[in-house]
Structure formats: C-alpha cells, structure tokens
Amino acid sequence: MPTKVKKYKLKTHKATSKRFRMTGSGMLVRTKGGKSHLRRRTSKRTKALLSEMVPVQGKGFIKRIKRLAPYMKLR
C-alpha cells in the first residue's frame, strides 16, 4: 500500500489580502491610502477619488502579491 504524500496549506499574508483584490477578469487592483485621518482640509473631489480602486502596475509587484496571498484568485 503506497503512502500518501501530504500537501501543505500555505498561510495567507492578511495585510495583503485586505489591501488587494482580484477582479472578475483577473486584474489585480489595490486601494488608495490616506483615508483615515487629517481629511478636513481635503476637498470633496479629492476624498471621492481616494475611494476608487487602482490597477497594480509592475510584474514584480504582482508576482510578490500573488505569493503572499496564494488563494486570492479563488475568491
């Protein structure tokens, strides 16, 4: 009877999973920073622009994010 080879689960880097998201078309998008405090002087237009998601640029960044959050594409 052959022994089973155990497959290990990979741990997700939680900060990465909270900051990045995979779209339905497979594009990796990120949230913008600077939304937590010191926003009273900021214009309404600038604050509205902070809420939108931005696609991640650079193959190296995308590779690193996919390594830190290996199960992101499953969601």
N, C-alpha and C positions, 0 to 999 in steps of 0.2 A: 504494500500500500504506500503510494508516494506521499511525502509530507507536503503540506500546503505552504506556499510562500506568503508570508504576512505582508500586506500592503499598509503602509503607514499614512495616517492622516496628516496633512500639513496645517499648521496653525496660521490663521489669517491675522495680518497686522491691522488691528482695529482702527487706528487713526487713519490708515489708508482707505479702509472700507467706508469710513464716514465722510471722507473728503472727495472721493472719486466715485463715478457711476458709469456703467456701460449702457449705451443706448441700444435700442432695438436693432439698429443697423450695424452694431458692433463698434461704434465710435466711443472712445474714452473721453469723458467730459469731467471737468472739475468745477468746484465752487470758487467764488472770489472771497478774498479775505477783507478784513476791515469793516465788519458789520456789527461788532459787539458794543463798542463804546466810542465816545468823542464824536458823535454824529450830529450834534446840534447845529454846528456851523455849516454842515454839508448841505448842498442844495438837494431838493427833492428828486431832480433828474439824476444826479449822481447816485443817490441812495437807491433809486429804482434800477439803475444799471448794475449795482452790486448784486442784485438777486439772480441775474441770469447766469446760466452755465456756459463755460468756455471750453472748446475742444483742446485737448492736451497736444502740444507740439513737441516734436523730437522723438526719434525712435528709441533713444536711450532711456528717456523718462518713461515711455510706455512699457518698455521691457522691464524696468525696475518695479513699476506699479503692478504689473501682472505677476511678478514673482512674489511681491508682498501680499497680494490678495489673489491666491490661485483659483478660488471658486467664484470670483466676481462675475465671470461670464455665464454662470449657471443661473443667476437671478434674473 
